[in-house]
Amino acid sequence: MRIVVMGGTGRTGRELLPRLVVAGYVVTSLGRRDPGVAGVRHVAGDVTDPATIAAALAGQDAAVAVLASTNAQAVCGPAARAVIAAAPAGFRFVTVAGAAVDAPGDAKGLPDRLVGGIMRLMLGRMLADRQGELAALMDSPLDWTLLRPPRLTLKPATGRWTFTHDRPAAMEIGRADLAAAIIEVLGRDDLRGRAPFVAAAR
């Protein structure tokens, strides 16, 4: 499978790229900087530019976005909308948001609601961008999955994680395990068109 990764130089992206190569994917990294990972082709470009996205997706089978927005700059929503505009119906797209994003069917507990409230107070524009990303995907013809991890850590890989659909199963997940979970998601039909939480397995 040929796959484009946006955000490959970030902390999760650096965990993801070599794992995709080992798993047998033909990997292209799209972004301003070359991640310098063996077996990964780099295409320089702005991940929020529709023309750049359209060119990068040509001939590809899937795309993964491990991007980060800030209060000052919306990145994730524009990138997702550019993918929606450029990709054919049924194109596989996996993106990583966060547990503070709300989706239909959520039944978050008090700790998760408190964290979400703090996020809205401190990072309201960033969270609004991620909510807009989910809304755009839900209205799109893409074969999408939006993952919602809780707090990300740099703990070593455990090889253990869990997907849930109403609330996070734990308060954190390591970036190495998140990267491996993304690869699992690419091959799972039951997570298509959904926004599951992914967290460390207890």
Protein Blocks (a to p, Z undefined) as FASTA:
>chain_A
ZZddehklmmklmmmmmmmmmnopacddddfbdghighiacddddfkbmklmmmmmgopa
bdcddddddfklcfklmmmmmmmmmpcghiacddddbfklccehiacdfklmmmmmmmmm
mmmmmmmmmmmmmmmmmmpcbdcdddddddddfbdcehiacddfkbcfbfbdcfklmmmm
mmmmmmpmklgoiacdddddZZ
